[in-house]
Amino acid sequence: MMGRASTRVTIWNEYRHEKDNPDVAKVYPDGIHEALRQGLAPYGFDLETATLDEPEHGLAEAVLDRTDVLIWWGHRAHDEVDDRIVERVQERVLQGMGLIVLHSGHYSKIFKKLMGTSCALKWREADEKERLWVVKPTHPIAAGLPEYFELEKEEMYGEFFDVPDPDELVLVSWFEGGEVFRSGCAYHRGHGKIFYFRPGHETYPTYYREPVLRVIANSIGWASDARGAAPWYGNAAPLETIRHKDV
């Protein structure tokens, strides 16, 4: 796994299903964000959480300024996310903050804004097996993973997935019903890195699974890894004397 143990991670969760759906509360009694915080704790990151109903959705400027990587899980309340907060997050990503978008976060305002497409897909809830294949084993996000791993029950996401072609495709899913899906997509936007990771329907204990947590931990390391030289923008003085040719 790449990255530093001191990497500062904010785990953002909509946190609605867990409050009013007994089936979800049974799986994630303290919320998906808390399950992720506990599951990622052994990796040594500096972890904090934020949720939709907090002031500024828990994403005040001070929070984002101290965040190296933001994890995003949302589903039924995408439209409730304030556009000003979306713009704030986008600006931080372009400046270099990493963004990990999980499962139904594919339809979040921030992911659609950064992708520039509808991010639509086909789906089905049928308690079917998902097999995730590592298709780029040399990528840092694939470190420590087997050739493939399986989830006994998950929601199906199927192609076509309306996103730009990934800069790097790390994982592909196959489902028991026959569909396939690009389930681990890496992107660069501005100075920031973005990783979309498909699994994580709220009624399944997916975020307790070691391979899933390993992928997320690896993606945090990748998204927070050191950048190259920072570019400079704006009006620039010439480095050499410019000799104007007489016309």
C-alpha angles and dihedrals in degrees: 000000000000127000135060128292087233093059108138112227129185115198110206120196131176087221099196106111092054091057100052108018112077092199091057093041089055091057098037107022093169096036135271089273092059092047089053092046092053093042094051095042094090089061090067101240122150098247134192133161137223133185139200098253096053118100108284085004087284089291104108116161091257090056094050092044090060094042120100094178129018120203115204129200119170138145128155100021102052091125091056093065107105113245090224090060091048090053090047092053092045091053091052092049091052088050092054111279113138120235126203112191116197131205112304089017083090086089096046120122092243096052093046090048093052094043097043092216137092092262087210124157142163121266144182135185107215107130090252132163119260121203114196116202123200104229097173105042093171093061117106090235089062094054112132095005125128121238087271139347132203137222112204094213129019142141112266121242114186141189141295090070106182100220131114114272105278117252084228128010110209105167137027125191131215120195131208090243091059106259126126128206140188095243104169112046124171123200140174121217118177105315093333132094123219129195124188114201117186111205123086117091108175098238095056128072092236096134091061092060115107097220090051092050089046091056091049093047091048091049090053089054092047094046093049097043116126117281128219127250114325112244122233121228134198138043110348130203115227117260091215133037109271112222110205114219115226112244 
